[in-house]
């Protein structure tokens, strides 16, 4: 049977993000990854804000591949580090680093620091036709002194959500999506998509 759902590209190949997004957006849209549209470009993320990087990625896909699309950029904002890692969250320990390296650097820089306040923020840019819209999700929390939990990805084992007192990595996917920065931004996106 032919799939008649409207196609929308999510400018990512991250399997964790894709499954989160597909779960939140539901069945109304067919969410395609970059690989599924043949995009293997190294899309530049050269803006100095999350909103700017999100817009760069969405425009890249729309202008070069012609699809309606959305892109996100997420940052961990740590008060004691002056807002770092921020836009550099994915490559905090260097350009070719792994999530483990980023976490290790963060825990090292936070050693002995008493102010552990932090927030996760996601900005999503949606481009449909000529319309460009942005949606923001944010969750407050603190940085743990050591890792906790097996689920999640990125900084999830060291980010304690204020609402639960638990790290994202110690929560199941649905519980995390209920309160996470990406979940909040995605629900705003899903509400907008429902109106299209």
Residue pairs with C-beta under 8 A, 6 or more apart in sequence:
3 30
5 27
5 28
5 29
5 30
6 28
6 29
6 30
6 68
6 196
7 29
7 30
7 32
7 67
7 68
8 29
8 30
8 31
8 32
8 67
8 68
8 69
8 70
8 193
9 31
9 32
9 33
9 34
9 36
9 37
9 61
9 65
9 67
9 68
9 69
9 70
10 17
10 18
10 21
10 31
10 32
10 33
10 34
10 69
10 70
10 71
11 34
11 43
11 57
11 58
11 60
11 61
11 69
11 70
11 71
11 72
12 18
12 21
12 33
12 34
12 71
12 72
13 33
13 34
13 35
14 153
16 152
16 153
17 72
17 182
18 31
18 33
19 173
20 173
20 177
20 182
20 183
20 186
21 31
21 182
21 186
22 31
23 173
23 177
24 177
24 183
24 186
24 187
24 190
25 31
25 186
25 189
25 190
25 193
26 190
28 193
28 194
29 193
32 67
34 40
34 41
34 61
37 61
37 65
37 67
38 65
39 61
39 64
39 65
41 60
41 64
43 56
43 57
43 60
43 61
44 56
44 60
45 53
45 56
45 57
45 73
45 87
46 53
46 56
47 53
47 55
47 56
47 87
48 87
49 87
49 123
50 73
50 74
50 75
50 86
50 87
50 121
50 122
50 123
51 73
51 123
51 125
51 134
51 136
53 73
53 87
54 71
54 72
54 73
54 123
54 124
54 125
54 134
55 71
55 125
55 132
55 134
56 71
57 71
57 73
57 125
58 69
58 70
58 71
58 125
58 126
58 127
58 132
59 127
61 67
61 69
61 71
61 127
62 68
62 69
62 127
68 127
68 128
68 129
69 126
69 127
70 124
70 125
70 126
70 127
70 189
71 124
71 125
72 122
72 123
72 124
72 125
72 182
72 185
73 87
73 122
73 123
74 89
74 120
74 121
74 122
74 123
74 181
74 182
75 85
75 86
75 87
75 88
75 89
75 120
75 121
76 85
76 86
76 89
76 106
76 118
76 119
76 120
76 154
76 155
76 159
77 83
77 84
77 86
77 118
77 119
77 120
77 121
78 84
78 85
78 106
78 110
78 117
78 118
78 143
79 115
79 117
79 118
80 110
80 113
80 115
80 116
80 117
81 109
81 110
84 92
85 92
85 102
85 106
89 102
89 154
89 155
90 102
90 154
91 97
91 102
92 101
92 102
92 105
92 106
93 101
93 102
93 104
93 105
94 101
99 153
99 154
99 155
102 154
102 155
103 147
103 155
103 157
103 158
106 143
106 155
106 158
107 143
107 145
107 146
107 147
107 158
110 116
110 143
110 145
116 142
116 143
116 144
116 145
117 140
117 141
117 142
118 140
118 141
118 142
118 143
118 159
119 138
119 139
119 140
119 141
119 181
120 138
120 139
120 141
120 155
120 159
120 180
120 181
121 136
121 137
121 138
121 181
122 136
122 137
122 138
122 181
122 182
122 184
122 185
123 134
123 135
123 136
123 185
124 134
124 135
124 136
124 137
124 185
124 186
124 188
124 189
125 132
125 133
125 134
126 132
126 133
126 134
126 135
126 189
126 192
126 193
128 196
133 192
135 185
135 188
135 189
135 192
136 185
136 188
137 180
137 181
137 182
137 183
137 184
137 185
137 186
137 187
137 188
138 181
138 184
139 161
139 162
139 163
139 179
139 180
139 181
139 184
140 161
140 162
141 159
141 160
141 161
141 162
142 159
142 160
142 162
143 158
143 159
143 160
144 157
144 158
144 159
144 160
144 167
146 158
147 157
147 158
147 167
147 169
148 157
148 158
148 166
148 167
148 169
148 170
149 156
149 157
149 166
149 167
149 168
149 169
149 170
149 171
150 169
150 170
151 168
151 169
151 170
151 171
151 172
151 173
151 176
152 167
152 168
152 169
152 171
152 176
155 168
156 167
156 168
156 169
156 176
157 167
157 168
157 169
157 170
158 167
159 167
159 168
160 166
160 167
161 167
161 168
161 171
161 179
161 180
163 179
164 171
164 175
164 179
168 176
168 180
176 183
177 183
177 186
